[in-house]
Amino acid sequence: MATPTPVRRAWRALTGLLVITALLFGVNALGVFVFGKSSWAPELALDLQGGTQIILEAKTPDGASPTTDQMNQAAAIIRQRVDASGVGESDITTQAGNQIVVQIPGPADEETRKRIESSAQMQLRAVLATTAASTSFVGQDGNSTPYPTPDPGLPSTPTAAPTNGSDLSWITPALQAKFLAYDCTAKDNDPANSPAGEPLIACDPSGTAKYLLGPVELDGSAISDATSGMNTQNGQWVVNIVFNDQGTKTFGEVSQRLYAFTQAGKSPQNQFAFVLDGAVISAPSMNGVILDGKPQISGSFNQESAKTLSDQLKYGALPLSFGIVSDNAISATLGSQQLQIGLIAGLIGLALVALYSLIVYRALGFVIIASLGVMGVLTYITLCILAWRMGFRLSLAGVAGLIVTIGFTADSFIVYFERIRDELRDGKSITGAVEDGWGRAKRTIYISKSINILAAVVLYILADATVKGFAFTLGLTTLIDILIFILFTHPVLQLLARTRFFGGGHPLSGLDPDALGAVYRGRAQFRSPVEAGTAKGAAARRTARSRGEAERRQTIAERKQAELAAKNSTKPSSTTEGDD
């Protein structure tokens, strides 16, 4: 005999769930054993794990105190930089009027530190000269000797007034000597505070090359957006920049000037440099006139370096420069004790749900417990993957979101099981009640879960950063709840309904038709009306219990209809006699 269609669907759903679970564990295993960036435990946030605290002190070009708006804008941009590096649950605040406190969970890697520390305003300057960052030169005798300290008496005023940012008249004898003697490794260098209207000597972050740059022609506020991507024509990673209206106009004029140097073969005058915190993060050459404000930087990028540069350009428009006051490791603000309390609270909630399920639904309660167990496994491995791929870290607020979801998940099972019981009271078989109950319950559950997800999304967008963890875990576990409901809970009930214990309506199954006051008793046997005076005592008591349960389950409309029927049945019948 062919296997019933619901049974085949149930096995397919359970197989699909097994495949999804195996894929999630496989993905995390790749992160652990191949890439070495994941783990088998979710990452904890700052309030549970502790981390790194970096205090930055603001510096303005004129030495004046920064305004509140400047500090708030700087803090917002630094937050964007930290988030762009994949670090979640960070805490960034201002203090003392001129300081920004950056707290990130766990130890800060070198890349994240650079994102935070390179916090000066982005500047675009034309390149006047460049050389290797060597502090020595080879004389006529062939010996290598250090460049001498510049003579203070050298002329420092241009002989002719420069006409643009690429004019070599900016290079005075004093500036030329200073450029040659400039040491990229010296700790007393402070190029970030050089006036915007004067030339600048700067090095690349690696310290292998130094540049003599013209005055600032654009700053980071002119950049509306910067993204990284792959050029489909040559397969190279590139950085795409979008300027605002004023930036488009100014950059168009600069590109015309620099492209003329490219055509004339004058290098490095055909280059322009992006300067961040006094370091030249990129110095591309101009290969065309760009009037639409959308230049593209290409070169020896890989995916990581292209994204790093695009983030630096996008989030580099800080109105202030910063110096590091302190860089320390900090302990957890809540620590392991609060985490243990949260986990204990979750276990207590889970135990209460399990106890309630077993008391009310008897053996059906084990389906609820098993569903919660599967959901816990999927949630755990998903959090591990998100910690690797998105930098998500579990805070105490996130733990609260997980605990709250236990109650929401139990609601789904209760709605489903009560629908099945209602179908049994209407006289349907257990297998039919499972299918019809599923059809009625899933619409209600989908609507309620949609509201939960909508609330989580709104909360995540509008709430403070400390609450975002709660909203994120609430939305994530709600989605997993729906997946478990479709691929585990209903398929398991489809299979259990065809067993002798559940399908036969055993009193401990939770699907006993007699206890539910159902007309149908199972195995195609319908209960006959039993009078109290002729039935056996046990049967009479069971019938009374069933009848009472059925009456308690009646709606107001059903009760009124029953009362009206009873009233009509007690009225004396009247007849009309005809004339003889």
FITI-471102 format. One record per residue (C-alpha): residue in three letters; x, y, z. Coordinates in steps of 0.5 Angstrom, whole numbers, padded with zeros to 4 digits, always signed. Each point is the difference from the previous one (the first is absolute). Example, Ala and Ser with C-alpha at 12.3 -4.5 7.8 and 13.67 -1.06 7.14 Angstrom:
<pts>
ALA+0025-0009+0016;SER+0002+0007-0002;
</pts>
This chain:
<pts>
MET+0000+0000+0000;ALA+0003+0007-0002;THR+0002+0005+0006;PRO-0005+0005+0001;THR+0002+0007-0003;PRO+0000+0003+0007;VAL+0005-0005+0002;ARG+0004+0001-0006;ARG+0000+0008+0001;ALA+0002-0001+0008;TRP+0006-0004-0002;ARG+0002+0005-0005;ALA-0001+0006+0005;LEU+0004-0004+0005;THR+0006-0001-0005;GLY+0000+0007-0002;LEU+0001+0002+0007;LEU+0005-0005+0001;VAL+0004+0003-0006;ILE-0001+0007+0002;THR+0003-0002+0007;ALA+0006-0004-0003;LEU+0001+0006-0005;LEU+0001+0005+0006;PHE+0004-0004+0004;GLY+0005-0001-0007;VAL+0000+0007-0001;ASN+0002+0002+0007;ALA+0005-0006+0000;LEU+0003+0003-0006;GLY+0001+0007+0004;VAL+0003-0004+0006;PHE+0005-0005-0004;VAL+0001+0003-0007;PHE+0000+0008+0001;GLY+0001+0000+0008;LYS-0004+0005+0001;SER-0006-0003+0003;SER-0001-0004+0006;TRP-0005-0005+0003;ALA-0003+0005+0005;PRO-0003+0007-0001;GLU+0004+0006+0001;LEU-0002+0004+0006;ALA-0001+0008+0000;LEU+0003+0005+0004;ASP-0005+0000+0006;LEU+0002-0008+0001;GLN+0007-0001-0002;GLY+0004+0007+0001;GLY+0004+0002-0006;THR+0004+0006-0002;GLN-0001+0008+0002;ILE+0004+0005-0005;ILE-0001+0007+0002;LEU+0001+0006-0005;GLU+0001+0007+0001;ALA-0002+0005-0005;LYS+0004+0005-0003;THR-0002+0006-0005;PRO+0004+0003-0005;ASP+0000+0007+0004;GLY+0001-0003+0007;ALA-0007+0002+0002;SER-0005-0005+0004;PRO-0004-0004-0005;THR-0008+0001+0000;THR-0005-0005+0003;ASP-0002-0001-0007;GLN+0007-0001-0003;MET+0001-0005+0006;ASN-0007-0004-0002;GLN+0001+0000-0007;ALA+0007-0003+0001;ALA-0002-0005+0005;ALA-0006-0002-0005;ILE+0006-0001-0006;ILE+0004-0004+0005;ARG-0006-0005+0002;GLN-0001-0001-0008;ARG+0008-0001+0000;VAL-0001-0005+0005;ASP-0006-0004-0002;ALA+0003+0000-0007;SER+0006-0004+0003;GLY-0006-0005+0002;VAL+0001+0001+0007;GLY-0007+0000+0003;GLU-0003+0002+0007;SER+0006+0006+0001;ASP-0001+0006+0004;ILE+0002+0007-0002;THR-0001+0006+0004;THR+0002+0007+0001;GLN+0003+0003+0007;ALA+0004+0006+0002;GLY-0003+0004-0006;ASN+0006-0002-0004;GLN+0001-0008+0001;ILE-0003-0006-0003;VAL+0000-0006+0003;VAL+0000-0006-0004;GLN-0002-0007+0003;ILE+0000-0006-0004;PRO-0001-0008+0002;GLY+0006-0004+0001;PRO+0007+0002-0002;ALA+0001+0005-0006;ASP+0003-0003-0006;GLU+0005+0005-0004;GLU-0005+0001-0006;THR-0005+0002+0005;ARG+0005+0005+0004;LYS+0002+0003-0007;ARG-0007+0002-0001;ILE-0001+0003+0006;GLU+0006+0003+0001;SER+0001+0003-0007;SER-0006+0005+0002;ALA+0003+0007-0004;GLN-0004+0003-0005;MET+0001-0003-0007;GLN+0004+0005-0005;LEU+0001-0001-0007;ARG+0006+0004-0002;ALA+0004+0000-0007;VAL+0007-0004+0000;LEU+0006+0005-0001;ALA+0006-0005+0001;THR+0001-0007+0003;THR+0006-0005+0002;ALA+0001-0006+0004;ALA+0000+0001+0007;SER+0007+0000+0001;THR+0004+0005+0005;SER+0007-0001-0004;PHE+0002+0002-0007;VAL+0006-0002-0004;GLY+0005+0005-0001;GLN+0005+0001-0006;ASP+0005-0005+0004;GLY-0005-0005+0000;ASN-0001+0000+0007;SER-0007+0000+0003;THR+0000+0005+0006;PRO-0006+0003+0003;TYR-0004+0007-0003;PRO+0003+0005+0004;THR-0005+0005+0005;PRO-0003+0005-0004;ASP+0004+0007+0000;PRO-0005+0005+0004;GLY+0002+0005-0005;LEU-0002-0003-0006;PRO-0006+0004-0004;SER-0007-0002+0002;THR-0004+0004-0004;PRO-0002-0002-0007;THR+0004+0005-0006;ALA-0007+0000-0004;ALA-0007-0001+0003;PRO-0002-0007-0001;THR-0007+0000-0005;ASN-0002-0007+0002;GLY+0001-0006+0005;SER+0005-0003-0005;ASP+0004+0006-0001;LEU+0007-0002+0001;SER+0001+0008+0003;TRP-0002-0003+0006;ILE+0007-0004+0001;THR+0004+0005+0003;PRO+0008-0001+0002;ALA-0002-0001+0007;LEU-0006-0005-0001;GLN+0004-0004-0005;ALA+0006-0001+0005;LYS-0006-0001+0006;PHE-0003-0005-0005;LEU+0007-0004-0001;ALA+0002+0000+0007;TYR-0007-0002+0002;ASP+0000-0007+0004;CYS-0007-0004+0000;THR+0002-0004+0006;ALA+0001+0006+0004;LYS-0005+0000+0006;ASP+0000+0008+0000;ASN-0004+0000-0007;ASP-0006+0004+0001;PRO-0002+0001-0008;ALA-0008+0000+0002;ASN+0000+0007+0003;SER+0004+0003-0006;PRO-0005+0006-0003;ALA-0004-0002-0006;GLY+0002+0006-0004;GLU+0008-0002+0000;PRO+0004-0006-0002;LEU+0000-0007+0004;ILE+0005-0005+0001;ALA-0003-0007+0001;CYS+0002-0007-0001;ASP-0004-0006-0001;PRO-0002-0005+0006;SER+0005-0005-0002;GLY+0005+0006+0001;THR+0004-0003-0007;ALA-0002+0007-0004;LYS+0000+0007+0002;TYR-0004+0006-0004;LEU+0000+0007-0001;LEU-0007+0002-0001;GLY-0003+0007-0002;PRO-0006+0003+0004;VAL-0006-0003+0002;GLU-0005+0001-0006;LEU-0006-0005+0002;ASP-0001-0003+0007;GLY-0004-0006+0002;SER-0007+0004+0001;ALA+0000+0000-0008;ILE+0000-0007+0000;SER-0008-0003+0000;ASP+0002-0007+0000;ALA+0006-0005-0002;THR-0001-0008-0001;SER+0004-0005-0002;GLY-0001-0005-0006;MET+0003-0004-0005;ASN+0001+0002-0007;THR-0004-0005-0005;GLN+0004+0002-0006;ASN+0007-0002+0003;GLY-0002-0003+0007;GLN+0004+0005+0004;TRP-0003+0003+0007;VAL-0001+0007-0001;VAL-0002+0006+0005;ASN-0006+0004-0003;ILE-0001+0007+0003;VAL-0006+0005-0001;PHE+0001+0007+0002;ASN-0005+0005+0002;ASP-0002+0006-0005;GLN+0005+0005+0002;GLY+0005-0006+0000;THR-0002-0002-0007;LYS+0002+0007-0002;THR+0006+0000+0003;PHE+0003-0007-0001;GLY-0002+0001-0008;GLU+0005+0006+0000;VAL+0005-0004+0004;SER-0001-0006-0005;GLN+0001+0005-0006;ARG+0007+0003+0003;LEU+0003-0007+0002;TYR-0002-0004-0007;ALA+0003+0006-0004;PHE+0007-0002+0004;THR-0002-0008-0001;GLN+0000+0002-0008;ALA+0006+0004+0001;GLY+0004-0006+0004;LYS+0001+0004+0006;SER+0000-0004+0006;PRO-0001+0000+0006;GLN-0004+0007-0002;ASN-0005-0004-0003;GLN-0002-0003+0007;PHE-0005+0002+0005;ALA+0001-0003+0008;PHE-0006-0002+0005;VAL+0003+0002+0006;LEU-0003-0002+0007;ASP+0003+0001+0007;GLY+0007+0003-0004;ALA+0001-0006-0004;VAL-0001-0001-0007;ILE-0005-0006-0001;SER+0000+0000-0007;ALA+0003+0004-0006;PRO-0003-0002-0006;SER+0002+0003-0007;MET-0005+0004-0004;ASN-0002-0004-0007;GLY-0006+0004-0002;VAL-0004+0006+0001;ILE-0006-0002+0005;LEU-0005+0005+0000;ASP-0006-0004+0003;GLY+0003+0000+0007;LYS+0001-0008-0001;PRO+0007-0002+0000;GLN+0003-0007+0001;ILE+0006-0002+0003;SER+0004-0006-0003;GLY+0006-0003+0002;SER+0003-0006+0004;PHE-0006-0001+0004;ASN-0003-0006+0003;GLN-0007-0001+0003;GLU+0002+0002+0007;SER+0005+0006-0002;ALA-0005+0003-0005;LYS-0006+0000+0006;THR+0005+0003+0005;LEU+0002+0005-0005;SER-0008+0002-0002;ASP-0002+0000+0008;GLN+0006+0005+0001;LEU-0002+0004-0005;LYS-0008+0000+0002;TYR+0001+0001+0007;GLY+0006+0004+0000;ALA-0003+0007+0000;LEU+0001+0002+0007;PRO+0000+0007+0002;LEU+0005-0001+0005;SER+0007-0004+0001;PHE+0001-0004+0006;GLY+0006-0002+0004;ILE+0000-0007+0004;VAL+0000+0002+0008;SER-0001-0007+0002;ASP+0000-0007-0002;ASN-0002-0005+0005;ALA-0004-0007+0001;ILE-0006+0000+0004;SER-0004-0005+0004;ALA-0007-0002-0001;THR-0005+0005+0003;LEU-0005-0006+0001;GLY+0005-0006+0000;SER-0001-0007+0000;GLN-0005+0000+0007;GLN-0005+0004-0004;LEU+0001-0005-0006;GLN-0001-0006+0004;ILE-0007+0004+0004;GLY-0002+0001-0007;LEU+0001-0007-0003;ILE-0003-0003+0007;ALA-0006+0005-0001;GLY-0001-0003-0007;LEU+0001-0007+0002;ILE-0006+0001+0006;GLY-0004+0003-0006;LEU+0001-0006-0004;ALA-0001-0005+0006;LEU-0007+0003+0001;VAL-0002+0000-0007;ALA+0002-0007+0000;LEU-0004-0002+0006;TYR-0006+0004-0002;SER+0000-0004-0007;LEU+0000-0007+0003;ILE-0005+0002+0005;VAL-0005+0003-0005;TYR+0002-0004-0006;ARG+0003-0006+0003;ALA+0004-0004-0005;LEU-0001+0006-0005;GLY+0004+0004+0005;PHE+0006-0004-0003;VAL-0001+0002-0007;ILE+0001+0007+0003;ILE+0006-0001+0004;ALA+0003-0004-0006;SER-0002+0006-0004;LEU+0003+0005+0005;GLY+0007-0004+0000;VAL+0000+0000-0008;MET-0001+0007+0000;GLY+0006+0001+0005;VAL+0005-0003-0004;LEU-0002+0004-0006;THR+0000+0006+0004;TYR+0007-0002+0003;ILE+0004-0001-0006;THR-0003+0006-0004;LEU+0002+0004+0005;CYS+0007-0003-0001;ILE+0000+0001-0007;LEU-0003+0007+0001;ALA+0006+0002+0005;TRP+0005-0002-0006;ARG-0003+0003-0006;MET-0004+0006+0003;GLY+0004+0001+0006;PHE-0006-0001+0004;ARG+0001+0000+0008;LEU-0005-0003+0005;SER-0002+0006+0005;LEU-0004-0001+0006;ALA-0006+0003-0003;GLY+0001-0005-0006;VAL+0000-0006+0006;ALA-0007+0004+0002;GLY-0002-0001-0007;LEU+0001-0007-0001;ILE-0003-0001+0007;VAL-0007+0004-0002;THR+0000-0005-0007;ILE-0001-0006+0004;GLY-0007+0003+0002;PHE-0001+0002-0007;THR+0002-0007-0002;ALA-0005-0003+0005;ASP-0006+0004-0003;SER+0001-0003-0007;PHE-0001-0007+0003;ILE-0006+0001+0004;VAL-0003+0004-0006;TYR+0001-0006-0004;PHE-0002-0006+0005;GLU-0006+0004+0002;ARG-0002+0000-0007;ILE+0001-0007-0001;ARG-0004-0001+0007;ASP-0006+0004-0003;GLU+0000-0004-0006;LEU+0000-0007+0004;ARG-0006+0003+0003;ASP-0004+0001-0006;GLY+0001-0007-0001;LYS+0006-0001-0005;SER+0005-0005+0000;ILE+0007+0001+0004;THR+0003+0000-0007;GLY-0005+0005-0003;ALA+0000+0004+0006;VAL+0008+0001-0001;GLU-0001+0002-0007;ASP-0006+0005+0001;GLY+0003+0002+0006;TRP+0006+0002-0003;GLY-0003+0004-0006;ARG-0004+0004+0005;ALA+0006+0001+0005;LYS+0005+0002-0005;ARG-0004+0006-0002;THR+0000+0003+0007;ILE+0007-0002+0002;TYR+0003+0004-0006;ILE-0004+0006+0001;SER+0002+0000+0007;LYS+0008-0001-0002;SER-0001+0005-0005;ILE-0002+0005+0006;ASN+0006-0002+0004;ILE+0005+0000-0006;LEU-0003+0007-0002;ALA+0001+0002+0008;ALA+0007-0002+0000;VAL+0002+0004-0007;VAL-0003+0006+0003;LEU+0004-0001+0006;TYR+0006-0001-0003;ILE+0000+0006-0004;LEU-0003+0005+0005;ALA+0003-0003+0006;ASP+0007+0002+0004;ALA+0006-0004-0002;THR-0001-0004+0007;VAL-0007-0002-0002;LYS+0002-0002-0007;GLY+0002-0007+0003;PHE-0007-0002+0003;ALA-0003+0002-0007;PHE+0005-0004-0004;THR-0001-0006+0004;LEU-0007+0000+0000;GLY-0001+0001-0007;LEU+0005-0006-0002;THR-0003-0005+0005;THR-0007+0002-0003;LEU+0002-0002-0007;ILE+0003-0006+0003;ASP-0006-0002+0004;ILE-0004+0001-0007;LEU+0005-0005-0003;ILE-0001-0005+0006;PHE-0007+0000+0000;ILE+0000-0001-0008;LEU+0005-0005+0000;PHE+0000-0004+0006;THR-0006+0001+0005;HIS-0006-0001-0006;PRO+0004-0006-0003;VAL+0001-0003+0007;LEU-0007+0000+0001;GLN-0002-0003-0007;LEU+0004-0006+0002;LEU-0002+0000+0007;ALA-0007+0000-0002;ARG+0001-0007-0004;THR+0002-0003+0007;ARG-0004-0005+0004;PHE+0001+0004+0006;PHE-0002+0007-0003;GLY-0004-0002-0005;GLY-0004-0004+0004;GLY-0001+0005+0005;HIS+0003-0002+0006;PRO-0002+0003+0006;LEU+0008+0002+0001;SER+0001+0003-0007;GLY-0004+0006+0001;LEU-0005-0001-0006;ASP-0005-0005+0004;PRO-0006+0002-0003;ASP-0004-0002+0006;ALA+0003+0005+0004;LEU-0001+0005-0005;GLY-0007-0001+0000;ALA+0000-0002-0008;VAL-0005-0004-0004;TYR+0005-0004-0003;ARG+0004-0005+0005;GLY+0005-0003-0005;ARG+0001-0006-0005;ALA-0007+0002-0003;GLN-0004-0001+0006;PHE-0005+0005+0002;ARG-0002+0001+0007;SER-0008-0002+0001;PRO-0004+0005+0005;VAL+0000-0003+0007;GLU-0005+0001+0005;ALA+0002+0001+0007;GLY-0005-0005+0003;THR+0002-0006-0005;ALA+0008+0001-0001;LYS+0005-0003+0005;GLY+0003+0005+0005;ALA+0007+0001-0003;ALA-0003+0001-0007;ALA-0005+0005+0003;ARG+0005+0004+0003;ARG+0004+0000-0006;THR-0005+0003-0004;ALA-0002+0005+0005;ARG+0007+0002+0000;SER+0000+0001-0008;ARG-0006+0003+0000;GLY+0002+0005+0005;GLU+0007+0001-0004;ALA-0004+0001-0006;GLU-0005+0005+0003;ARG+0006+0004+0003;ARG+0003+0000-0007;GLN-0006+0003-0003;THR+0000+0007-0003;ILE-0005+0005+0002;ALA-0004-0001-0007;GLU+0000-0007+0001;ARG-0003+0001+0007;LYS-0006+0004-0002;GLN-0001-0005-0005;ALA-0001-0005+0004;GLU-0004+0004+0005;LEU-0005+0001-0005;ALA+0000-0007-0003;ALA-0002-0002+0008;LYS-0005+0005+0001;ASN-0003-0002-0007;SER+0000-0007+0002;THR-0004+0001+0006;LYS-0006+0004-0003;PRO-0007-0004+0000;SER-0001-0002-0008;SER-0007+0003-0002;THR-0004-0003-0006;THR-0006+0003-0004;GLU-0006-0004-0001;GLY-0004+0001-0006;ASP-0008+0000+0000;ASP-0003-0007+0000;
</pts>
